[in-house]
Every structure is written in C-alpha cells, then in structure tokens.
C-alpha cells in the first residue's frame, strides 16, 4: 500500500456491515438455549455458535473503527464542532429510540408474556430496561466526551503518549498481538469493580464502556499513526505463527476446571476478539477499498437499520415461532423481513422527513454536518 486514502471506503463498509450484523445476531438469539426477549421452542446449537462467533468480534471491531473516525474528525474539525455534531448524533437517536421504539417493544412483550414489567413501572426505567440494544451508544457518548476534553485540554501530552504507544506496537514485531488481550483482561477486571447499585439501578453502561475502551483507544492510535493502520491490514508471518501456537495450546491444553485454565480461556477469548477484528480490517481493505454504491448506501442506512431492527425481530419472531416452519427457515425469514423493513423505513421515511432524520440519525439539514460520520 503506497498511500493511505483520505476516504476510507473499506472502513465505512466495515462499520455498516458490523452494525447490520446485529440483525443476524439478535435473530439467532431467538433460537438458542440462552434466554432472550423471545424464544422458539425448538433450539439449535448452530445458532449458539453463530451468536458466539459474531459476539466475539462485532463490537470490538466496531469500537476500533469508531475510535479511528473519532480522532480523524477531531483532528479535522476541532473539538467544538465535534461536540456540536457528534454528541447530538448519538444522544438524539438514543433518546428517541428508547422513548419511542423501545417503548413499543416493551408493550409488545408485556402483552405477549403478560409481564409485570410494563411501560410505566419504576422497574422498567430504573433498571435500564428501556435501553435494550442501545447500550453501545452510551459507550460512544463517554468515549466522545472524554476524547474531546483530552483533545481540548491535553493535546500535547495526548499526542506524545499516542505516538509513544503506536511506536512501541510497531517495533514489537508482531508481539503486540499477544499483549493486547492482556490489556483487555485488565479492563474487563476493572469493569467488574463497578459496584452494584441499590435495587439494581441502571449504571449507565459504565462497565461496558471500560470493557471495550481498549478497542476504542486502539482505534484512535491507528488514526494518529497511519503506519500502525497499515500494520493491521497486513498479515504478518509472526502473527500467523502466534495464532497457530495459541490455538494449538488451547486445543491440546488439559480441560481442567482450575483458576489457571479459566484465565487461559479468558485470554483465548480476548485474543480471538483482537485477531478477528484485525481480520475484518484486512478482508474489508482487500475487498472493499474502492467506491461502491451499495456499501455507500448501506453505510448511511445502517444506523437506522440498527435502531429499528430489534423491535421488528421481536414482532416477526412472535409471529413465526408459533408456526410449523423449519427452524432455519424461521431464522432466514426473520433476518430477511427485518432487513427489508428497516431498510424501507430508512429509505421511505427517515430520508424523506427531516424530523425523522433528526430523531433517528441526529442530522439537521440546515446545519453543517461532518462527512463520513
């Protein structure tokens, strides 16, 4: 790669696909043994593997991309415009979806299950059940605010530390891939320290914010040092060797229920998250590093698709789980119907009415907006 493009088409496509995969992930939840909003009587281990696979890398890779674009936007537009545009783009859809779509979703589930958790109950609001699938937006608010404050008040130390870290990673000759999971494990441990509030009160996704912060920070590093970006979209022989070594050790390690075995398992899971995230960068860079009208459209529609998809998975799921269709047919129907419905909502409603675009995309036409965000 001779030169990194200013327009990162593959990252736009990657972010869009990762968000849209939420449809596949949550549709698969309907057919696993793990409790979810709704559940089919017949389940399959295949869907458990689908959920585990997507969960292992989807949000880590998404937060890396978010960190990259966060730094790029701050660098280009400054912290004031960043706060004026990016924070409303997250908060407005968060509030609108929580109050409107998630309230309808709660009513649907309330009548379906005859539940005691109804819309006006204190439990629904205090325990954060109104948040549902929007938890990651809370994380983005924290990341964006902290990034903007650091860019405003600590620009010199921030730049020095960032360049130091990125140079250490580059000079590690691939060893960093074995260190990053340790950082993630430390952050996960810190997230467990968030105290349980009385009566199970909602904690504002603080634990999740700490847990995924390593991926977001790494995203800012590849934004600051583009040589680091080139490093992760290249497959190095040492990384391949490390993958082989770790996974051989994993498969041949004694299956003992000891603390050391559990720590090793956590390490493998964390390593998998990083490796699959890097593979996402590599694959999308190789295949979609050019302008593509479909993925350009999907990039703009994916926000709406994600916000609306949860409600329609539940609606279509309630209808289909009571039918005699094959379990895999049901899954495919839920995915296809949800994708078509949410894409149609974006195309025929969100894009056509400025009020809806503001509520569910956080965009105002008469104000200057940040491109590619």
Buried (B, 14 or more C-beta within 10 A) or exposed (E): EEEEEEEBBBBBBBBBBBBBBBBBBBBBBBBBEEEBBBBBEEBBEBBBEBBBBBBBBBBBBBBBBBBBBBBBBBEEBBBEBBBBBBBBBBBBBBBBBBEBBBBBBBEBBBEBEEEEBEBEBEEBBBBBBBBBBBBBBBBBBBBBBBBBEBBBEEEEEBEEBBEEBBEEBBEBEBEBBBEBBEBBBEBBEEBEEBEEEEEEEBBBBBBBBBBBBBBBBBBBBBBBBEEBBBBBBEEEEEBEEBBEEBBEEBEEEEEEEEEEEEEBEBBBBBBBBBBBBBBBBBEBBEEBBEEBEEBBBBBBBBBBBBBBBBBBBBBBBBEBBEEEEEBEEBBEBBBEBBBEBBBEBBEEBBBEEEEBBBBBBBBBEEEEBBEBB
